[in-house]
Structures are given as structure tokens and as C-alpha cells.
Amino acid sequence: MAETDKKNRREKSQTDKKEQQETAKAPEDKTKGRPEGYLPRLNKLYQEKVAGDIMKKYELKNRMQVPTLTKIVINIGCGEGAKDIKILDAAARELGQITGQRPVITRAKKSIANFKIRDGMPIGCMVTLRGMNMYEFLDRLINIALPRIKDFRGLSPKSFDGAGNYTFGIKEQMIFPEINVDAMVQTTGMNITLCVSGGSDDKSRDLLKGLGFPFTS
């Protein structure tokens, strides 16, 4: 009987832990305070112009064949966070300020002796944006943040993964106006991945160009 009770408590603990993790990953509701029927500017541009242009260029007969931006994943790798939690806390706080969404802490999946990292150690943070938050972040990224990069001449049009997804890196978080430079603990870069469904690299490139993405010529 005691073994059965112990097993039940262990299973309940594992279930509770899993539910907490799923809750942490769930995006926050950011629709509050927006007027009814509101559409982000880039979402409206996609629906009214970009999708139609792609259908015409590739002679698509069905609107469902048009590639769609489904989510944006922003990831900050912070190996120093395993040694100094203040660095990781600062990175997570700044990522939350940039995206308006609570980050999820990422942990090492295996031990690496050379870097003194053990399995399960916190090594970074990430946010996944969808819907309105995604389009609003992309608008700020294109029109405010990227132009603030010194000597910025555009991003490579070749950084697609073969399935239409695009990833690029940013070296300094201070290009985002939400960041208080005086309060920064240290400079941390980030990787940003734009995930596109139903697209080849060429179609995804045309989709992002139509939304104003600054590719180099």
C-alpha cells in the first residue's frame, strides 16, 4: 500500500510539473486594450496586397497555397547564465521588454564538460510570437530596430533553410528602443527565426519582401 501511495504521489508530481511547463509556454493574451476589428498594419498589407501578388506571380489557383507567416521565435543564448543568474535574469527581462511577452528559460539538453555545462542548466531564454504580437513585433523590427544598426545595408536573402523559414542574428539588443542602455548588464545578441508555412524559399522571400523586409540586392 505504501509503495502504491508513493507511486501515485510521484506520478501526480510529474503531471503537475508538466502542466506548469505548458502554462509557462502558453502565450499571454495581448488582445486587451485593442479596438474591435483591429488588424496590425503588416497583417492587413499581407491580406490586401502581398498574398494576391504571390498568387499572380506563381499562378496559384487557391489562396490556401500562398505561404503564411505562422510564428516568430526569438532566442537568446546565455551560457554565462549557468554561472551568474543575474546575467540570465537581465536577458529574460530585456527579451520580455522587446516582445511584450514572458520568455521561457531554455536549459541544456546534455552535459558538455569543456564548457562546464551540465544537463538541465539554464543557458538562455526564448519567446514564440504568433498572431497580432507577431505582426506588431515584425513591424517594429523592420521599421525601427534594424535601421538603427550602424552601417546597416540589409540582410542576406540566402539565409533560408530550404523549407521557407528564415533565420538571422542580431549582435546587440540595444537597437530596440524598449531597452534602457544604462540599465544593461551586458550586451547579448539574439537569433530570430521567421517560420513560414506552405512556402518554398523563393515564395517565402517574396512574402517577406512584400512585407518590407530589408534584404540586400
VMD Tcl script that draws the C-alpha trace (Angstrom):
set ca {
  {0.00 0.00 0.00}
  {2.82 2.38 0.91}
  {4.54 1.68 -2.44}
  {1.27 2.41 -4.29}
  {0.81 5.74 -2.48}
  {4.41 6.67 -3.21}
  {3.97 5.85 -6.90}
  {0.73 7.88 -7.10}
  {2.40 10.91 -5.48}
  {5.32 10.65 -7.90}
  {3.00 10.48 -10.93}
  {0.97 13.44 -9.64}
  {4.16 15.44 -9.14}
  {5.28 14.71 -12.71}
  {1.84 15.69 -14.06}
  {1.82 18.97 -12.10}
  {5.32 19.78 -13.33}
  {4.31 19.15 -16.96}
  {1.23 21.38 -16.59}
  {3.36 24.18 -15.14}
  {5.77 23.92 -18.07}
  {2.93 24.06 -20.61}
  {1.43 27.05 -18.82}
  {4.78 28.85 -18.94}
  {5.00 28.23 -22.68}
  {1.49 29.47 -23.40}
  {1.49 32.93 -24.98}
  {-0.05 35.73 -22.97}
  {-3.29 37.37 -24.15}
  {-2.22 40.66 -25.69}
  {-5.54 41.49 -27.36}
  {-6.78 43.50 -24.38}
  {-6.95 47.23 -24.99}
  {-7.07 46.89 -28.79}
  {-10.13 48.22 -30.63}
  {-12.58 45.67 -32.01}
  {-11.71 44.59 -35.54}
  {-8.13 45.83 -35.18}
  {-5.56 44.35 -37.58}
  {-1.80 45.04 -37.39}
  {-0.56 47.06 -40.35}
  {1.56 44.25 -41.83}
  {-1.22 41.70 -41.42}
  {-3.55 44.00 -43.35}
  {-0.87 44.53 -46.01}
  {-0.48 40.75 -46.38}
  {-4.20 40.15 -46.79}
  {-4.89 43.06 -49.16}
  {-1.79 43.01 -51.38}
  {1.06 40.60 -50.69}
  {-0.98 37.38 -50.88}
  {-2.55 38.46 -54.16}
  {0.82 39.40 -55.67}
  {2.25 35.97 -54.82}
  {-0.78 34.18 -56.26}
  {-0.38 36.13 -59.50}
  {3.39 35.63 -59.77}
  {3.29 31.86 -59.18}
  {-0.09 31.33 -60.88}
  {-1.65 29.83 -57.78}
  {-5.33 28.98 -58.06}
  {-6.08 28.57 -54.37}
  {-5.46 31.17 -51.65}
  {-4.50 28.33 -49.30}
  {-1.39 27.72 -51.45}
  {0.01 31.13 -50.53}
  {2.79 30.94 -47.91}
  {1.86 32.34 -44.49}
  {3.98 33.68 -41.67}
  {2.99 31.47 -38.73}
  {5.32 32.45 -35.89}
  {8.49 34.29 -34.94}
  {10.90 32.67 -32.49}
  {13.42 34.92 -30.69}
  {16.17 33.10 -28.83}
  {18.96 34.45 -26.62}
  {21.82 32.09 -25.84}
  {23.34 32.96 -22.50}
  {25.88 30.36 -21.41}
  {27.15 32.70 -18.71}
  {23.75 32.37 -17.07}
  {24.80 28.97 -15.75}
  {27.47 30.73 -13.67}
  {25.77 34.06 -12.95}
  {21.98 34.02 -12.74}
  {21.88 37.83 -12.85}
  {23.00 37.75 -16.49}
  {20.22 35.33 -17.44}
  {17.63 37.30 -15.47}
  {18.66 40.51 -17.27}
  {18.47 38.80 -20.67}
  {14.99 37.42 -19.92}
  {13.79 40.79 -18.64}
  {15.05 42.60 -21.76}
  {13.55 39.99 -24.09}
  {10.22 40.50 -22.32}
  {10.51 44.26 -22.81}
  {11.28 43.83 -26.51}
  {8.47 41.37 -27.26}
  {5.85 42.22 -24.65}
  {5.66 38.54 -23.74}
  {7.10 36.49 -20.90}
  {10.17 34.48 -22.01}
  {10.69 30.78 -21.35}
  {14.03 29.72 -19.86}
  {15.90 27.22 -22.04}
  {18.05 24.54 -20.46}
  {20.95 22.39 -21.62}
  {19.84 19.03 -23.03}
  {23.18 17.37 -22.37}
  {26.34 17.89 -20.36}
  {29.39 19.48 -22.02}
  {32.48 19.17 -19.84}
  {34.60 21.63 -21.86}
  {32.08 24.42 -21.24}
  {31.32 23.30 -17.66}
  {27.68 22.82 -18.56}
  {25.56 20.10 -17.00}
  {22.32 18.64 -18.25}
  {19.42 20.84 -17.14}
  {21.42 24.01 -16.54}
  {19.74 27.29 -17.64}
  {21.57 28.56 -20.73}
  {19.22 31.06 -22.34}
  {15.67 32.23 -22.92}
  {13.23 32.37 -25.80}
  {9.87 33.75 -26.87}
  {7.48 32.49 -29.55}
  {5.23 35.15 -31.08}
  {2.05 34.46 -33.02}
  {-0.91 36.39 -34.35}
  {-1.10 40.11 -33.63}
  {2.01 40.11 -31.43}
  {3.99 38.56 -34.27}
  {2.98 41.16 -36.86}
  {3.45 44.08 -34.47}
  {6.93 42.89 -33.49}
  {7.88 42.40 -37.16}
  {6.70 45.94 -37.96}
  {8.86 47.41 -35.17}
  {11.79 45.22 -36.20}
  {11.69 46.28 -39.85}
  {10.95 49.97 -39.44}
  {12.59 50.91 -36.13}
  {15.14 48.39 -34.84}
  {17.06 47.22 -37.93}
  {17.62 50.75 -39.33}
  {19.36 51.60 -36.04}
  {22.17 49.12 -36.75}
  {25.35 51.00 -37.56}
  {26.20 50.89 -41.30}
  {23.18 48.66 -41.93}
  {22.89 47.66 -45.60}
  {20.29 44.94 -45.37}
  {20.10 41.24 -44.51}
  {21.22 38.31 -46.61}
  {18.49 36.92 -48.89}
  {20.10 33.47 -48.72}
  {19.57 32.53 -45.05}
  {16.59 30.25 -45.74}
  {16.54 26.62 -44.60}
  {15.08 25.01 -47.75}
  {11.57 24.89 -46.28}
  {10.92 28.62 -46.42}
  {11.96 29.55 -42.88}
  {14.38 32.45 -42.41}
  {16.88 32.91 -39.56}
  {19.24 35.78 -38.86}
  {21.21 37.10 -35.92}
  {21.40 40.42 -34.11}
  {24.57 41.29 -32.21}
  {23.21 43.92 -29.81}
  {19.84 44.23 -28.11}
  {20.26 47.99 -27.76}
  {18.88 48.55 -31.28}
  {15.41 48.06 -29.80}
  {14.04 51.31 -28.35}
  {12.47 49.42 -25.43}
  {15.95 48.77 -23.98}
  {17.41 51.18 -21.44}
  {21.12 51.19 -22.33}
  {22.11 52.49 -18.89}
  {20.40 49.52 -17.19}
  {22.01 46.84 -19.39}
  {24.05 44.19 -17.58}
  {25.90 43.13 -20.71}
  {25.49 43.03 -24.47}
  {23.65 39.91 -25.63}
  {22.84 39.02 -29.21}
  {19.84 37.03 -30.33}
  {18.70 34.75 -33.12}
  {15.38 35.47 -34.80}
  {13.59 32.83 -36.87}
  {10.62 33.67 -39.10}
  {8.63 30.48 -39.64}
  {6.63 30.29 -42.88}
  {4.16 27.53 -43.71}
  {3.44 26.33 -47.23}
  {6.36 28.09 -48.80}
  {9.49 27.35 -50.75}
  {12.49 29.60 -50.22}
  {11.56 31.70 -53.26}
  {7.94 32.17 -52.19}
  {8.95 32.97 -48.62}
  {11.48 35.51 -49.89}
  {8.75 37.22 -51.93}
  {6.44 37.14 -48.90}
  {8.99 38.85 -46.65}
  {9.95 41.34 -49.36}
  {6.29 42.25 -49.76}
  {6.08 42.94 -46.03}
  {9.05 45.29 -46.32}
  {11.84 43.02 -45.12}
  {15.19 44.71 -45.90}
  {17.08 42.16 -47.99}
  {20.29 43.18 -49.73}
  {20.05 43.28 -53.52}
}
mol new
graphics top color blue
foreach p $ca { graphics top sphere $p radius 0.5 }
foreach p [lrange $ca 0 end-1] q [lrange $ca 1 end] { graphics top cylinder $p $q radius 0.2 }
display resetview
